[in-house]
Amino acid sequence: MELKEKEVKELNQQVELKEKLVNKGHDALEMKGKRLNEHCKQTELKEQEITKRCEAMETKEGQTNKRLASTEKRIDARSKGVKYKEKLLTERSRILELKEKQTNVSCESEVLLEKAVDEAFIQKQSDENCILTRCQSQEHKERQMVSSSPDLRNLGISQAARDVDSSSPIKGVDMQLLCRNTDVEGMRLYLNEHLKEHNKSPYKILDALKCAPDPGKLVLDVFQSFHLRFPDKYQGVNNKISCINLLLELMKLSPPLTHEVKEEATNYSALKANLKENDFLMEKYGFLQFLATFKLAGFCDSNELFSMFKSFFNGYDVFRPEDNPSLCCALGLSKKIPGLIKSLINEKKRLLAVKCI
């Protein structure tokens, strides 16, 4: 029994030790559990913080994306504006280059025109000398013709036109008398005989026309001889020049034309019929001056008139350059002159282009 009691006691002691050990393990486990709980709580708190941070990051990322999108839109708009401005600058630079080229061309043309003006002035001086020489020669031939042909002295010339010498101081009065009497044939012959003088002093014809009862009728009747054929070539040329001079002075006087004169001038078709048969510049000039003086340009095609006017610039010289501006204006062709100047410059006829100005 004693042995069993000892064994029981030992067993109890072992059980107690084991219980103590179990209690210690349990306490340790509880401590670990508490630690784990605390660690879990801390982990949860950290997870919550992380979640909050992630949400904040996502919010910031969304805001950043929005800002980036708006920035990209602004950049795109600015890039488009920059591209548009580049196009504008390119276009402006191209326009400036064209203007610079035009300026250079205009400067070159001005230089060429200046040279052409100088050349034209020199040419005009030589032309005047040639004309003066021709007039002197023509006058000498006419004197020889008159002295050698007694029949010319017996022509039906008015007394005033026959008896007055070109150097007479009262010749203006005699021409005025012819105009007062509406002496058509006498006026024509007087103008032919004093052609050189009237080329220098055309105002005397103008003063005489003021004395005519109907200047338009007188000039129209004298002009009927424009296409007459004369035995001597120079007589025909002088007669045409006299008729043109008379038309010029009548246009300056610009008297009111009666209905009969206007109708007769309109129906006067001999001039145009002759123009179809020949291309002499004087014939064309006489026709255009006739239209201008009697204000009949509106009845004709302006393109045909301008084509006829351009023929005065086709050669190496200009036909009657001093009278062309007023003729062009009276015919209503002034707007077409810039085109004529450009075409002459393109054809390297700069001297003629200067005379159009």
Secondary structure as GFF3:
##gff-version 3
##sequence-region A 1 357
A	DSSP	alpha_helix	2	148	.	.	.	ID=ss1
A	DSSP	three_ten_helix	150	154	.	.	.	ID=ss2
A	DSSP	alpha_helix	159	163	.	.	.	ID=ss3
A	DSSP	alpha_helix	171	180	.	.	.	ID=ss4
A	DSSP	alpha_helix	184	193	.	.	.	ID=ss5
A	DSSP	alpha_helix	195	200	.	.	.	ID=ss6
A	DSSP	alpha_helix	203	209	.	.	.	ID=ss7
A	DSSP	alpha_helix	215	223	.	.	.	ID=ss8
A	DSSP	three_ten_helix	224	227	.	.	.	ID=ss9
A	DSSP	alpha_helix	233	253	.	.	.	ID=ss10
A	DSSP	alpha_helix	259	266	.	.	.	ID=ss11
A	DSSP	alpha_helix	270	277	.	.	.	ID=ss12
A	DSSP	alpha_helix	281	293	.	.	.	ID=ss13
A	DSSP	three_ten_helix	297	299	.	.	.	ID=ss14
A	DSSP	alpha_helix	302	310	.	.	.	ID=ss15
A	DSSP	three_ten_helix	311	313	.	.	.	ID=ss16
A	DSSP	alpha_helix	324	330	.	.	.	ID=ss17
A	DSSP	three_ten_helix	334	336	.	.	.	ID=ss18
A	DSSP	alpha_helix	337	346	.	.	.	ID=ss19
A	DSSP	alpha_helix	350	356	.	.	.	ID=ss20
###
